[in-house]
Amino acid sequence: MKLTTFAFVMTAFAASSQAESNEFPIWPEGVPGVPRAEALGAKTVLGDEVQKDGSFTNVSVPTLTVYAPAVDKPNGTAVIICPGGGYEHLTNEREGVQYANWLSTLGVTSFVLKYRLVEFGHPAPLQDVLRAVRIVRSRAAEFRINPDRIGVMGSSAGGHLAASAGTLFDLPAGKTGAPLDATSARPDFLILLYPVITMADPAAHAGSRRALLGASPSPELLNLMSLEKQVTAATPPTLLIHTQEDKSVPVENSILFFQALTRAGVPAEMYLFEHGTHGMGMKAGLGTASDWPRRAEEWLHGRGLLDAAKPCRSLSVALVLSVRSAAAGRRDHPCRPVAPQSCNGNVRSVLYRPALALSI
């Protein structure tokens, strides 16, 4: 009886330590683009997505999974998480869900991105991450986040995708012509763990380059996706974490990006640890490298990203009656959010049109 009670308590504790989550597609109107011919082969459709050992492959329906912040700790900051996997698979549990549960304890709302991979290639992953930023920003009131505090975090090839969001957010290839393209896709900060950055030898990760760009990419495409060459003053503040022991993605990738950020005058911080192999996630026993979540928390705190959102002096949410002109025959969708409004540079209130409409 005592053992049964103990097991129940431990199960309940484990369940309570996991952030609440739900998943939704990011392209409800239809996923843009088509799979590569070599991915299809003799088939006419790509086939089912595969989930095995905490990873995904053969992704054709990109999604976001939302992880709520810990109860009584929400601070309005959001992070979109891009798991790694060399653009061939997604290490969802280790470099997605695990990070989301950690960020939840800091009061951060997380969104784990399931993005398209080698079967589609460039620009599909870029389209997916930029669509994710636009969705989260456009639905900030629904998710109870600050649209000015949306970051993108990524590991390995996911780090390349996150850095792409921070450098190529206005790239035409990242847009599809949807109305949501009008929403800014620029992240407000980046967290990059052992990221793939360059597509140029000798520091390039050949597998990620081949999966994303194909076997024989043009010099122009290699240059575009070598993200150390795309940094500008508009690139958001960045935290970089890498290890000297990483033999898969050389530490030079982070160094190249940090140098580019410094030249552009972008606030950046970089931690280079001695120990820790590639894909270390949040493993213990790797010396000081295992403390990177603490360093990341300090960085987020130092940038004010863990501070509770400051309320506006006026009402944080204003209700505006929509007046319908009988002559114009205008009809506003009930409870449709209007463009977010800035409030002293801190948070944004969102104006809502209620269902009531007056005809005059």
ChimeraX attribute file (.defattr): number of C-alpha atoms within 10 A of each C-alpha:
attribute: neighborCount
match mode: 1-to-1
recipient: residues
	/A:1	6
	/A:2	7
	/A:3	8
	/A:4	9
	/A:5	10
	/A:6	11
	/A:7	12
	/A:8	12
	/A:9	12
	/A:10	12
	/A:11	11
	/A:12	11
	/A:13	11
	/A:14	10
	/A:15	11
	/A:16	11
	/A:17	13
	/A:18	19
	/A:19	22
	/A:20	15
	/A:21	17
	/A:22	10
	/A:23	14
	/A:24	12
	/A:25	16
	/A:26	21
	/A:27	15
	/A:28	10
	/A:29	8
	/A:30	9
	/A:31	16
	/A:32	12
	/A:33	11
	/A:34	14
	/A:35	19
	/A:36	14
	/A:37	12
	/A:38	10
	/A:39	14
	/A:40	15
	/A:41	10
	/A:42	8
	/A:43	10
	/A:44	9
	/A:45	12
	/A:46	17
	/A:47	11
	/A:48	11
	/A:49	11
	/A:50	11
	/A:51	14
	/A:52	8
	/A:53	8
	/A:54	13
	/A:55	18
	/A:56	21
	/A:57	22
	/A:58	21
	/A:59	23
	/A:60	20
	/A:61	17
	/A:62	21
	/A:63	21
	/A:64	24
	/A:65	21
	/A:66	23
	/A:67	24
	/A:68	25
	/A:69	27
	/A:70	22
	/A:71	10
	/A:72	7
	/A:73	15
	/A:74	22
	/A:75	22
	/A:76	26
	/A:77	27
	/A:78	34
	/A:79	28
	/A:80	28
	/A:81	30
	/A:82	29
	/A:83	32
	/A:84	29
	/A:85	22
	/A:86	24
	/A:87	28
	/A:88	22
	/A:89	22
	/A:90	28
	/A:91	25
	/A:92	23
	/A:93	17
	/A:94	18
	/A:95	28
	/A:96	29
	/A:97	24
	/A:98	15
	/A:99	22
	/A:100	28
	/A:101	22
	/A:102	19
	/A:103	23
	/A:104	23
	/A:105	18
	/A:106	21
	/A:107	23
	/A:108	26
	/A:109	27
	/A:110	31
	/A:111	28
	/A:112	28
	/A:113	27
	/A:114	30
	/A:115	29
	/A:116	28
	/A:117	27
	/A:118	24
	/A:119	23
	/A:120	25
	/A:121	21
	/A:122	19
	/A:123	16
	/A:124	23
	/A:125	24
	/A:126	24
	/A:127	23
	/A:128	26
	/A:129	30
	/A:130	27
	/A:131	24
	/A:132	26
	/A:133	27
	/A:134	22
	/A:135	19
	/A:136	22
	/A:137	25
	/A:138	20
	/A:139	17
	/A:140	23
	/A:141	20
	/A:142	11
	/A:143	16
	/A:144	15
	/A:145	23
	/A:146	22
	/A:147	29
	/A:148	20
	/A:149	22
	/A:150	26
	/A:151	26
	/A:152	33
	/A:153	30
	/A:154	29
	/A:155	30
	/A:156	28
	/A:157	30
	/A:158	32
	/A:159	27
	/A:160	31
	/A:161	33
	/A:162	33
	/A:163	32
	/A:164	26
	/A:165	29
	/A:166	28
	/A:167	23
	/A:168	24
	/A:169	24
	/A:170	15
	/A:171	13
	/A:172	11
	/A:173	13
	/A:174	22
	/A:175	21
	/A:176	14
	/A:177	9
	/A:178	9
	/A:179	8
	/A:180	14
	/A:181	17
	/A:182	11
	/A:183	15
	/A:184	17
	/A:185	25
	/A:186	23
	/A:187	28
	/A:188	20
	/A:189	25
	/A:190	25
	/A:191	25
	/A:192	27
	/A:193	29
	/A:194	31
	/A:195	31
	/A:196	35
	/A:197	32
	/A:198	26
	/A:199	24
	/A:200	15
	/A:201	8
	/A:202	10
	/A:203	17
	/A:204	19
	/A:205	23
	/A:206	17
	/A:207	17
	/A:208	23
	/A:209	24
	/A:210	18
	/A:211	18
	/A:212	23
	/A:213	21
	/A:214	15
	/A:215	11
	/A:216	10
	/A:217	13
	/A:218	11
	/A:219	9
	/A:220	9
	/A:221	13
	/A:222	16
	/A:223	16
	/A:224	16
	/A:225	24
	/A:226	22
	/A:227	24
	/A:228	24
	/A:229	15
	/A:230	18
	/A:231	25
	/A:232	18
	/A:233	15
	/A:234	15
	/A:235	25
	/A:236	23
	/A:237	20
	/A:238	24
	/A:239	22
	/A:240	22
	/A:241	23
	/A:242	31
	/A:243	22
	/A:244	15
	/A:245	16
	/A:246	18
	/A:247	11
	/A:248	17
	/A:249	26
	/A:250	22
	/A:251	22
	/A:252	19
	/A:253	24
	/A:254	28
	/A:255	18
	/A:256	17
	/A:257	26
	/A:258	22
	/A:259	15
	/A:260	19
	/A:261	24
	/A:262	16
	/A:263	12
	/A:264	14
	/A:265	15
	/A:266	19
	/A:267	15
	/A:268	18
	/A:269	16
	/A:270	16
	/A:271	16
	/A:272	18
	/A:273	20
	/A:274	15
	/A:275	18
	/A:276	21
	/A:277	18
	/A:278	20
	/A:279	20
	/A:280	20
	/A:281	21
	/A:282	17
	/A:283	12
	/A:284	12
	/A:285	11
	/A:286	15
	/A:287	11
	/A:288	13
	/A:289	23
	/A:290	18
	/A:291	15
	/A:292	18
	/A:293	16
	/A:294	10
	/A:295	16
	/A:296	17
	/A:297	15
	/A:298	14
	/A:299	18
	/A:300	18
	/A:301	13
	/A:302	11
	/A:303	12
	/A:304	13
	/A:305	23
	/A:306	21
	/A:307	17
	/A:308	13
	/A:309	18
	/A:310	14
	/A:311	14
	/A:312	16
	/A:313	8
	/A:314	9
	/A:315	9
	/A:316	16
	/A:317	15
	/A:318	12
	/A:319	14
	/A:320	12
	/A:321	14
	/A:322	20
	/A:323	15
	/A:324	16
	/A:325	13
	/A:326	11
	/A:327	8
	/A:328	7
	/A:329	8
	/A:330	12
	/A:331	12
	/A:332	14
	/A:333	12
	/A:334	13
	/A:335	15
	/A:336	12
	/A:337	18
	/A:338	13
	/A:339	13
	/A:340	20
	/A:341	15
	/A:342	14
	/A:343	15
	/A:344	11
	/A:345	9
	/A:346	14
	/A:347	21
	/A:348	24
	/A:349	22
	/A:350	20
	/A:351	20
	/A:352	20
	/A:353	20
	/A:354	16
	/A:355	12
	/A:356	12
	/A:357	16
	/A:358	10
	/A:359	11
	/A:360	8
